Amino acid sequence: MRIATSLRNLSLGAATLSFLLAGSALAQPGPSSQMSGQQWQLKGVNARLDHELDAQSARVGQRIEVKLDRSVDTANGTKLPGGTQVWGTVEKVQASQNGGPSMMTLRFTTAELNSGRKIPVKVTVMGAFPASARGSYLNSMGGELPSAPKHINPKDKYTQEPGVLHHIEMKSAVQSLNSATFSDQTGNVRLNTGTYLQLAIAPSNGQSGQRSGI
């Protein structure tokens, strides 16, 4: 699943997942939200959300957690075993008012091994699938849930259009400090427990920045 063009489509049942890269409508992160000059060597891995996230009840600073589905060896040789917990915080949230739009921006920053060792990480969400995706994908497509790509361009940007996660749209960019922004134009963004997130992950040097942008 190496990204080779500016448009990548994956089918999940009747829904179509579109990743719009170089020519996408995704806004370029501003200077305050970028990791300027960073050439991340990211590796792909699937993970599952440990808990429900709902724009109606979520709060800025709230802890968010996912667990890796399998082991991944990062570019610097650090091994993150399957089951490693990756956590961070809700960076921005806007609840729906009277059926209007809502959004949540997430930022994953830390991988915690079973030993308790904590490793700063840079994480970009490349895609999101419902908790039932594995069974649906097997039944409709005759294959597994899409594997995470092995090679990720540090300049990649992603847009997942509504359809895979009901009315939810997702946007992200590797150069953004944040991991992803989820939005819903018809109500509150809701990510159920067990939601699959396809991650691009790399060790971080701890570089800080303003909590803004995508």
Buried (B, 14 or more C-beta within 10 A) or exposed (E): BEBEEEEBEBEBBEBEBBBBBEEBEBEEBEEEBBBEEBEBEBBBBBBBBBBEBBBEEBEEEBEBBBBBBBEBEBEEEBEBEEEBBBBBBBBBBBBBEEEEBBBBBBBBBBBBBEEEEEBEBBBBBBBBBBBEBBEBBEEEBEEEBBEBBEEBBBEBBBBBBBBBBEEBBBBBBBBBBBBBBBBBBEBBBBBBEBBBBBBBBBBBEEEEBEBBBB
